[in-house]
Structures are given as C-alpha cells and as structure tokens.
Amino acid sequence: MKEIDIFQIGNFKIGQAENQDAGTGVTVIVAPEGAPCGLDIRGGGPASRESGLMDPLAAAEVIHSVVLGGGSAFGLDAAGGVMKCLAEKGIGFPVGDVVVPLVCQSDIFDLGYKASNVYPDKEMGYAACTKAFEGEHGNFENGSHGAGCGATVGKMLGPDRCTKSGIGSYAVELGELKVGAIVCTNAVGDVYDYVDGKRIAGVLAEDKKSLNDVSCEELMYAMTMAGKPSDSADNAPAGAPTNTTIGIVFTNAKLNKTQLCKVAGMTHDGYARCIRPIHTSMDGDSIYAMSLGNVEAPLDVVGTLANHVMCEAIKRSVK
C-alpha cells in the first residue's frame, strides 16, 4: 500500500471558494460523467440537501456533484449555484430539452466563527463550481480553504478555547485498488492520532498555547456530575451547537449505491478512532462514498481502506 495523489482515483474535479473575512466557504466535488454515490449520516443534527437521492430505494443511479459547505442550513443555497454552473456545461440528467444536475450537499456549523450573518450562497457555489473546471482538476487545497475555512475542533468550553482546523485529504493504492478521502473536521470533541492515540487538537488551555489538561470527554462527564448535562439546552457549553464533521470517500472499485452506503458506514469508524466524543446529538456527522472506476474489489477491503484513509485525512485536516 502506498500514498497517491487523490486525483489518480478517477475522473472528478474539485473547486473551492471562501470568504476568509467571514470564515466560511464551500468545496464542490464534480463527477462530470455522473457517479454512483452512497451516504451515511450518524450525527443527530445534520444540515443536508438531496440526501434522499442516496437512499438505495431512490431511482437515481448516479449523481453529478457533492458539496461540502459552511453556514449550516443557511449555506445549503450554494447547491443552487452549483446546479446552474453544471447545467450551463450540459452536465446532468437529461429531461426533455434540459439537463438536471443531481447535487447533494452537507454543511458544517461555522456560524459565529467570524461572522453569523454571512454564509455560502448561490454565488459562492457557482464560483466554486467554476473553479473546479480550471486546469486539470480544479483548485483544491488542504487547510483553511473551501468548507474548511471556518472549521474548528474542541469546543466543549466554547469558541474561545477551540483549535482551528480545516479540510484534509489522503489517498492510497493497494494493487489496482485506489481509495481516498476528503474531510472537513469541525467537531465539539478533541482529535486524536489514530496511530499512537495521542490527543493532537481540541480544547485549549487557558493560555491557549497548549491543549487543555482535561479532554472534551472528561469535561462532558464533569459537567454531568456537576448537574449540567452537556445535552441540556440551558446548560450546554457555549460552543456546543457549532459542530459536524463532513467528508467523502472516493474509490475506483466498481460498487453500486447500496454497497457505497455500506462503505460510508464503515468509514464512520475512522471518525470514531480520531474524534471524541463523536456522533452526538450536537453533531451532524456525515460521510459520502463515491465510485469512480470498474476495479473488482471485495467490499470489506474497500471499507477498511476507507476507514484508514479517513483517519489520515482527519489528522491532516488539523495539522
């Protein structure tokens, strides 16, 4: 197994746009030819659009774009701009004399990181989608770009004690099989290195020069013992609602939508290996999985590799 460039997996493009002053943005993944895609949502408070298309019972066999964005539910308007851009390029499901692009979106809660009244809109979505078609693969970068512009982690003690995070990616090949992941890490919890188990990002000490001696998990337990349960609307920490880790896995394995939903589910184990706590009622944790090839590979191998690359992508998103 060796690391590869994520764009070696198949035919897809990524465009990003952001408002650095407001601390929010979008990352638009485009599959120009359409691609099978699955979705698994584990968090209790997702902000999503067209997630029903990922249901194995839904008619759509392929989609044309996945949008990862900021702005919580307000930012879901960005998908409209992506649809406009793709339709202008003739990408979509043909219906009579028009094409209808199938665009799904999931958002993090970054409102209040810098601004609460500015979030991705149709114009930003259109701009990001346009960027995807510049050059060979678009303008994708790890870090505080696109959906990662307003991402933070470790918010159990409020936004003043959190660590800045962003968007990260990683991909590998195992023989002919290729699997990669992109993730925007925006968690109420701390982030741990999946290799040695050490805490590498999260709630900060009072001087903000190091990580807090007490982890987010321990803080949650302490709040409960003090009679302030972390899921209480009246007693929740100041930064509690500002969460959700969203990501997408790519593979060149030939998988259908049902199989991809299983891969997405297995990839959530990567979230659990790296983020604590995870999948809480305060999160909207979601993972897409997209097939971009025709390589025959065991489903469980793809899912296990997806778990691995997601762990490394999370690590890179906070580094």
FENVENZI-V162685 format. One record per residue. RES is the residue in three letters. OMEGA is omega in degrees with one decimal (* if undefined). D_LAST is the distance of its C-alpha to the last C-alpha in whole Angstrom. Layout:
RES:OMEGA:D_LAST / RES:OMEGA:D_LAST
//
This chain:
MET:178.2:23 / LYS:179.4:21 / GLU:176.1:18 / ILE:171.1:19 / ASP:-175.2:18 / ILE:-178.8:18 / PHE:174.2:21 / GLN:-174.3:23 / ILE:-177.7:24 / GLY:-175.4:26 / ASN:172.7:28 / PHE:-178.2:25 / LYS:178.4:24 / ILE:174.3:21 / GLY:-180.0:21 / GLN:173.9:19 / ALA:-179.0:21 / GLU:172.0:20 / ASN:-175.2:21 / GLN:-179.6:19 / ASP:-179.9:21 / ALA:179.0:22 / GLY:178.7:18 / THR:-179.2:19 / GLY:179.8:19 / VAL:173.2:20 / THR:-174.7:19 / VAL:176.1:22 / ILE:-177.2:22 / VAL:170.8:26 / ALA:-171.6:28 / PRO:-178.6:31 / GLU:-173.5:33 / GLY:-178.3:32 / ALA:173.9:31 / PRO:-176.2:31 / CYS:175.5:28 / GLY:-177.4:28 / LEU:172.7:26 / ASP:-179.6:26 / ILE:-178.7:25 / ARG:-179.4:25 / GLY:-175.8:24 / GLY:-176.7:27 / GLY:-177.2:26 / PRO:168.7:25 / ALA:-172.8:26 / SER:179.8:27 / ARG:177.7:29 / GLU:178.7:32 / SER:178.1:30 / GLY:178.1:34 / LEU:-178.0:34 / MET:178.0:31 / ASP:179.2:34 / PRO:178.9:36 / LEU:180.0:39 / ALA:-173.0:38 / ALA:-173.8:40 / ALA:178.3:37 / GLU:179.4:36 / VAL:169.8:34 / ILE:-174.8:31 / HIS:-179.6:30 / SER:168.5:27 / VAL:180.0:24 / VAL:170.9:23 / LEU:-172.9:20 / GLY:172.7:20 / GLY:174.8:20 / GLY:-177.7:23 / SER:-176.3:24 / ALA:177.4:27 / PHE:-174.7:28 / GLY:-178.3:26 / LEU:176.0:27 / ASP:-177.8:30 / ALA:-178.9:27 / ALA:177.8:29 / GLY:177.0:32 / GLY:176.7:31 / VAL:177.3:29 / MET:-179.9:33 / LYS:-179.6:35 / CYS:-178.6:33 / LEU:179.4:33 / ALA:178.1:37 / GLU:179.8:37 / LYS:177.9:36 / GLY:-179.3:38 / ILE:-180.0:35 / GLY:179.7:36 / PHE:-176.6:39 / PRO:176.0:42 / VAL:-176.8:45 / GLY:-178.5:48 / ASP:178.0:47 / VAL:172.0:44 / VAL:179.8:41 / VAL:177.5:38 / PRO:176.9:35 / LEU:-172.3:33 / VAL:176.5:30 / CYS:-178.2:28 / GLN:170.6:25 / SER:-174.7:23 / ASP:169.2:21 / ILE:174.5:19 / PHE:176.9:20 / ASP:178.4:19 / LEU:179.9:22 / GLY:175.6:22 / TYR:170.5:19 / LYS:-179.4:21 / ALA:179.1:24 / SER:-176.0:26 / ASN:176.6:28 / VAL:-178.7:26 / TYR:179.8:25 / PRO:178.6:25 / ASP:-177.7:28 / LYS:-178.6:30 / GLU:178.9:30 / MET:177.0:26 / GLY:178.2:26 / TYR:-179.3:29 / ALA:179.9:27 / ALA:179.1:24 / CYS:177.3:26 / THR:179.0:28 / LYS:-179.2:25 / ALA:-176.8:24 / PHE:175.5:28 / GLU:-177.1:27 / GLY:-175.7:27 / GLU:-173.5:26 / HIS:-178.2:23 / GLY:-173.6:23 / ASN:-175.5:20 / PHE:173.3:17 / GLU:170.7:13 / ASN:174.9:10 / GLY:-178.1:8 / SER:-179.8:11 / HIS:178.0:13 / GLY:-178.9:16 / ALA:-178.5:16 / GLY:-175.1:12 / CYS:-177.3:14 / GLY:-175.6:15 / ALA:176.4:13 / THR:178.0:12 / VAL:177.8:12 / GLY:-171.6:14 / LYS:-177.7:17 / MET:177.8:20 / LEU:177.2:21 / GLY:-173.6:21 / PRO:-179.0:19 / ASP:-176.2:19 / ARG:-177.9:17 / CYS:177.5:14 / THR:174.9:10 / LYS:175.6:9 / SER:-178.8:7 / GLY:179.3:9 / ILE:-177.8:10 / GLY:-178.1:9 / SER:178.5:11 / TYR:179.7:13 / ALA:179.2:17 / VAL:170.4:19 / GLU:177.8:23 / LEU:-170.1:25 / GLY:178.5:29 / GLU:-176.5:29 / LEU:177.8:27 / LYS:-179.8:24 / VAL:178.6:21 / GLY:-178.8:18 / ALA:169.9:16 / ILE:-176.9:14 / VAL:171.4:13 / CYS:-172.4:12 / THR:-176.1:11 / ASN:-167.6:13 / ALA:171.3:15 / VAL:-175.7:17 / GLY:175.5:16 / ASP:176.5:13 / VAL:-177.5:11 / TYR:173.7:12 / ASP:-176.2:11 / TYR:-178.8:14 / VAL:-175.4:15 / ASP:176.4:16 / GLY:-178.8:16 / LYS:177.2:14 / ARG:-175.3:12 / ILE:177.9:9 / ALA:178.2:9 / GLY:-176.7:12 / VAL:-175.3:15 / LEU:172.0:15 / ALA:-177.2:18 / GLU:-179.9:21 / ASP:176.9:20 / LYS:179.9:16 / LYS:-179.3:15 / SER:177.4:14 / LEU:179.6:14 / ASN:177.9:18 / ASP:-178.5:20 / VAL:-177.6:21 / SER:177.9:19 / CYS:177.4:19 / GLU:-178.4:21 / GLU:177.0:23 / LEU:178.2:24 / MET:179.8:25 / TYR:-179.4:27 / ALA:178.5:28 / MET:178.5:29 / THR:179.7:31 / MET:179.5:33 / ALA:-179.8:34 / GLY:178.6:35 / LYS:-178.6:32 / PRO:-173.1:31 / SER:178.3:28 / ASP:176.8:29 / SER:-179.1:32 / ALA:-178.2:32 / ASP:-172.4:34 / ASN:-177.8:31 / ALA:177.5:28 / PRO:-175.1:25 / ALA:-177.0:25 / GLY:-171.0:21 / ALA:-176.4:23 / PRO:-169.9:23 / THR:-172.4:20 / ASN:175.5:18 / THR:172.4:18 / THR:-177.0:16 / ILE:-177.5:17 / GLY:178.3:17 / ILE:176.5:19 / VAL:176.4:20 / PHE:174.4:22 / THR:173.2:24 / ASN:175.2:27 / ALA:178.4:29 / LYS:-178.3:32 / LEU:176.3:32 / ASN:-175.0:34 / LYS:179.9:32 / THR:178.9:33 / GLN:-179.7:32 / LEU:173.9:28 / CYS:176.8:29 / LYS:177.6:29 / VAL:178.8:26 / ALA:178.5:24 / GLY:178.5:25 / MET:-179.0:24 / THR:176.7:20 / HIS:175.2:20 / ASP:175.1:20 / GLY:173.0:17 / TYR:-175.3:16 / ALA:179.2:18 / ARG:-171.0:17 / CYS:-172.9:13 / ILE:179.4:14 / ARG:-8.6:17 / PRO:-177.5:19 / ILE:175.9:19 / HIS:179.5:22 / THR:176.8:24 / SER:179.9:26 / MET:-176.2:24 / ASP:173.4:22 / GLY:-170.0:22 / ASP:-175.6:20 / SER:176.5:21 / ILE:171.2:21 / TYR:173.2:23 / ALA:-173.3:24 / MET:177.4:25 / SER:-175.4:28 / LEU:-177.4:28 / GLY:-176.0:30 / ASN:179.6:33 / VAL:176.9:32 / GLU:-178.3:34 / ALA:178.1:32 / PRO:-179.1:32 / LEU:-176.3:30 / ASP:176.6:29 / VAL:178.4:27 / VAL:-178.8:26 / GLY:178.9:25 / THR:175.5:23 / LEU:178.7:21 / ALA:175.2:20 / ASN:-177.9:19 / HIS:-176.4:17 / VAL:176.6:15 / MET:178.5:14 / CYS:-178.7:13 / GLU:177.8:11 / ALA:176.9:10 / ILE:178.6:9 / LYS:-179.0:6 / ARG:-179.8:5 / SER:177.7:6 / VAL:178.4:4 / LYS:*:0
//
